């Protein structure tokens, strides 16, 4: 991987990593403003769907555009998910500062836990998908 490719994947991972918490916060706001619990549930479900589409698009970009091998593709997409998890934990910590209960120092654990709890499954799923895509590429 040359320097340009390294910058390309890293820039993409950062961009995609920022998209995840934006989607999460935006849909949480829509869910909170919903007129019923059912509509709120639909907004939250939509956040998962949009995040899944972003994840899939990132895998497709790594596979089709950058031609990354399976392990590298999984690493890059998991890095983006970890960035998103960290940023979402940061937003949660900032939100907790203004809560009526006051800031809970245990929220600091989320800054390390959320990236790990999201990136590990993302790595496994991306690796399995990339391996499947690689097998399909060999058959064509």
C-alpha positions as CSV (number, residue, x, y, z in Angstrom):
1,X,0.0,0.0,0.0
2,X,1.6,3.3,-1.1
3,X,1.4,6.6,0.8
4,X,-1.6,7.9,-1.3
5,X,-3.6,4.7,-0.6
6,X,-2.8,5.0,3.1
7,X,-4.0,8.5,3.2
8,X,-7.1,7.6,1.2
9,X,-8.2,4.8,3.6
10,X,-7.5,6.8,6.7
11,X,-9.4,9.9,5.4
12,X,-12.3,7.6,4.5
13,X,-12.2,5.9,7.9
14,X,-12.3,9.3,9.6
15,X,-15.1,10.6,7.4
16,X,-17.2,7.4,7.8
17,X,-16.4,7.4,11.6
18,X,-17.9,10.9,11.9
19,X,-21.0,9.9,10.0
20,X,-21.9,7.2,12.5
21,X,-22.5,9.5,15.5
22,X,-24.1,12.1,13.3
23,X,-26.6,9.5,12.2
24,X,-27.1,8.3,15.8
25,X,-27.6,11.8,17.3
26,X,-29.8,13.0,14.4
27,X,-32.1,10.0,14.6
28,X,-32.2,10.1,18.4
29,X,-33.4,13.7,18.1
30,X,-36.1,12.6,15.7
31,X,-37.1,9.7,17.9
32,X,-37.3,12.0,20.9
33,X,-39.6,14.4,19.0
34,X,-41.8,11.6,17.7
35,X,-45.5,11.8,18.6
36,X,-45.7,8.2,19.7
37,X,-43.6,5.4,21.0
38,X,-44.1,3.5,17.7
39,X,-42.8,6.3,15.6
40,X,-39.9,6.8,18.0
41,X,-39.1,3.1,17.5
42,X,-39.2,3.5,13.7
43,X,-36.8,6.4,13.9
44,X,-34.4,4.3,16.1
45,X,-34.7,1.4,13.7
46,X,-34.0,3.7,10.8
47,X,-30.7,4.8,12.5
48,X,-29.6,1.2,12.5
49,X,-30.6,0.8,8.9
50,X,-28.7,3.9,7.8
51,X,-25.7,3.0,9.8
52,X,-25.8,-0.5,8.2
53,X,-25.9,1.1,4.7
54,X,-22.9,3.3,5.6
55,X,-21.0,0.2,6.8
56,X,-21.9,-1.7,3.6
57,X,-20.9,1.3,1.4
58,X,-17.6,1.5,3.2
59,X,-17.0,-2.2,2.6
60,X,-17.9,-1.8,-1.0
61,X,-15.5,1.2,-1.4
62,X,-12.7,-0.7,0.2
63,X,-13.4,-3.8,-1.9
64,X,-14.1,-2.3,-5.3
65,X,-12.2,1.0,-5.3
66,X,-9.2,0.3,-3.1
67,X,-9.0,-3.4,-3.8
68,X,-8.1,-4.1,-0.2
69,X,-7.5,-7.7,0.8
70,X,-10.1,-9.1,3.3
71,X,-8.1,-8.5,6.5
72,X,-7.1,-5.0,5.6
73,X,-10.7,-4.2,4.5
74,X,-12.0,-5.5,7.8
75,X,-9.3,-3.5,9.7
76,X,-10.2,-0.2,7.9
77,X,-13.9,-0.6,8.3
78,X,-13.5,-1.6,12.0
79,X,-11.3,1.5,12.5
80,X,-14.1,3.7,11.1
81,X,-16.6,2.0,13.5
82,X,-14.2,2.5,16.4
83,X,-13.9,6.2,15.6
84,X,-17.6,6.5,15.5
85,X,-18.0,4.6,18.8
86,X,-15.4,6.9,20.4
87,X,-17.1,10.1,19.1
88,X,-20.5,8.8,20.2
89,X,-19.1,8.1,23.7
90,X,-17.6,11.6,23.7
91,X,-21.0,13.1,22.8
92,X,-22.6,11.0,25.6
93,X,-20.1,12.3,28.1
94,X,-20.7,15.9,27.1
95,X,-24.5,15.3,27.3
96,X,-24.0,13.8,30.8
97,X,-22.3,17.0,31.9
98,X,-25.5,18.9,31.5
99,X,-27.8,16.3,32.9
100,X,-29.9,17.0,36.0
101,X,-28.2,14.1,37.9
102,X,-24.8,15.6,37.3
103,X,-21.8,14.1,35.6
104,X,-21.0,10.5,36.4
105,X,-17.3,9.8,36.2
106,X,-18.0,6.2,35.2
107,X,-19.1,7.6,31.8
108,X,-15.3,7.9,31.1
109,X,-15.3,4.1,30.7
110,X,-17.4,4.5,27.6
111,X,-14.6,6.4,25.8
112,X,-12.6,3.1,25.7
113,X,-15.5,0.6,25.9
114,X,-17.7,1.8,23.1
115,X,-15.0,1.7,20.4
116,X,-14.0,-1.8,21.4
117,X,-17.6,-3.0,21.7
118,X,-18.4,-1.7,18.2
119,X,-15.2,-2.4,16.4
120,X,-14.7,-6.0,17.3
121,X,-18.0,-7.2,15.9
122,X,-17.6,-4.8,12.9
123,X,-14.2,-6.4,12.2
124,X,-15.7,-9.9,12.3
125,X,-18.6,-9.0,10.0
126,X,-16.5,-7.1,7.6
127,X,-13.9,-9.9,7.4
128,X,-16.6,-12.5,6.7
129,X,-18.2,-10.3,4.0
130,X,-14.8,-9.5,2.5
131,X,-13.9,-13.1,2.4
132,X,-17.2,-13.9,0.7
133,X,-16.6,-11.1,-1.8
134,X,-13.1,-12.4,-2.4
135,X,-14.4,-15.8,-3.2
136,X,-16.9,-14.4,-5.6
137,X,-14.2,-12.4,-7.3
138,X,-12.2,-15.6,-7.9
139,X,-15.1,-17.3,-9.5
140,X,-15.9,-14.5,-12.0
